[in-house]
Structures are given as C-alpha cells and as structure tokens.
Amino acid sequence: MKQNNNPMELSYYRLTLLSFLKESHPHLASDNNFIKNRADEAAEAHSNAIKEGLPQTEAEEQANLTLFRGLLFSRHDTIINVLWNEFSDIVPQSEAKGYAVRVLSQCEFLFLQYPLSDEFAYSCEYDKLYTELTGFIDIWLEENEL
C-alpha cells in the first residue's frame, strides 16, 4: 500500500473549510495548522456521532458545528456588506473584497470594542458596529482619495 506523506492532503472537511476561509476569513486561509486541526476535529465529531447511532444528517450537522465554530461572524464580510450597501457608488462590488482586505487592518480597533461571536450579527450591538464602520470607511475612502 502506498503511503501519502502530504501533510496538507485535502479531505472533504479541509476543502470545505479552506473554501469558506478564502471567502470570509482570508487571513486564515493560509493557516495550514488551523485548517488541518479544525478539519480533523470535524471528521472526529462526525465519526463519534455515527458511532453513537445518530443519523447521517445529524452527524453532518455535528461536524459542521465543529468545523465552523467561531467563524460564522466575519469581520471581512461585514466590511464587504458596508461597502456594498453604503458605498456602491464609490466602490464597485467587483472590487469590494480587495478594499475589505485593505480596510480591515485599519479598523480593527472598532471590532475590538465588541463581544464578537457566531451570533453577533443578530445582536443589537451589530447595528452600532455597522454604523461606526460606515463612518470610518467614509473617512478612509476620502483620505485615500477614492
């Protein structure tokens, strides 16, 4: 039997997580250790659920809860939403992701003022953050002559 020594062999969970990270958390997309560990945890959660006699759909749900734990709220996606909703006349949708990457490091201090979690986007605090981001991005775009 041929042994595969590729440490980053892409399993279903690794591919799923990598795809998600590229979209919503690009700063984590190159963190191979994080991806491997989280994918392994998800595979183990799925396996344990099957061993416990849970149906396939519930086992998949357990795996996904593990895979995406702590990642459902995305700073990157929030900035993109602000750009799309508030600045579409300045920043074309096709360029919003690039701007989001540039803006994120500049407005990190705003995110640090909130208790971010997977459910944060559904909280009252989200609207306040959204408003603060809108003001910050407006100033940032003006200062960068966009």
N, C-alpha and C positions, 0 to 999 in steps of 0.2 A: 504494500500500500504506500502510495506517495504521500509524504507529509508536507503540508503547506506551512512554511515558516514566515509568511507575510503577516506581520503584526496588525496590519490595518485591513485585513480581509473584510470586505463589506458584506455583512449579513443584512437581512431584511431590516432589522432594527437600526443598524448603523446607517444604512442608506436613508431610511425614513427620517432619522434624527438629523443627519447631515443636510438633507434637503430642507428641512424645517429651519435649521440654523442659518443656512445660506440666505433664506428669505427674511427671517425675523430677528436673528441674533448673529449677524455676520462676523462679529468679533470673536465668536465661539466656534465658528466653522472650521478653523484650523487647529483646534484643541483636540488632537487625536486621543489623548488620555481620557478627557472628559467624555468624548463620543464613545470610546470603547467601553469605559466603565458603565456609563448610563445604558448603553445597548445591552451589555451583559446583565445588568440588573433587570432590565425589561424582559429579556429572554428567561431569566430565572423566575421572575414573577409569573410569566405565562406558564412555565413548566410546573411551578408549585400549584397554580390554580387548577391545572389539568389533573395533577396528582390528587388534589383534594376533591376531585369529582365535579368541578364546575363545568358548565357548558363552554364550548369553544368561544362563543361571543363574550361571555363574562371573563374568560381567560385573556382574550384580546383586550378587553377593557382594562383589566388589571395591568397588563403590560404597557398599555398606552398611558395610564395614570403614572406609572413609574417612569416611562420614557420622557414625558413632557413635564414632570414635576418641577415647579419653579420657573418654567419657561413660557407659560401661557401669556403673561403680560410682557410686552416687548417695548422697550424704550424706542428702539429703531422704528417699529411700526407706528407708534404713537406720533413720532415726528413726521413720518410719511403722511399720516392722516391729517395732521395740521397743515402740512404743505399742500396736500390735495384739496382740502376743504377751504382753507383761508388764503392761499397764495397761488392758486391755479393760473391766475393772470400773469404771474411773475415766473413761476417755476413750472415748466411743463411736466405732466405726470411721468413721462418717459425719463426725466432727469431727477425726479424726487428722491429716488434711492441714493443716488450719488450725493445729493445735498444732505440727506439724512445722516450719512456717514460723516460728512464734514461738520455738521451742526452738533451731533451728539456729544462729542468731547467738550464742546464749548458750553453746553447747557447741562452738563452732568450735575452741577450743583443744585439745579432745580429738582431733579429726580431724588436727590439725597434727602430732600425735605419731607418725603412722603414714605409711608409704610407700604412699599410695593410688594405685591403678592400676585398669585394667579388670578385672584378675584378683583384686583384693584380697578380694572376698567369698568366695573359695575358699581363702584362706590361713589359717594358724594364728592370725595376728595379728587376724583379723576377730573371732574369739570373744572375745579380750581387749577389743577396742574395744566390742563389743556389751555386755559386762559393765559396762564403765566408763560407757557411755551409759545403761544401765539404772539404775545408781546415781545418775548425775547427774539424769536425768529424774525419778526418785523424789523427790529433794530439790527439784527445780524445781517439781514439781506441788504438793508440800507447802507450799513458800514462797509459791506463788501461790494457795493455798487451794482447790485443786481435788481 
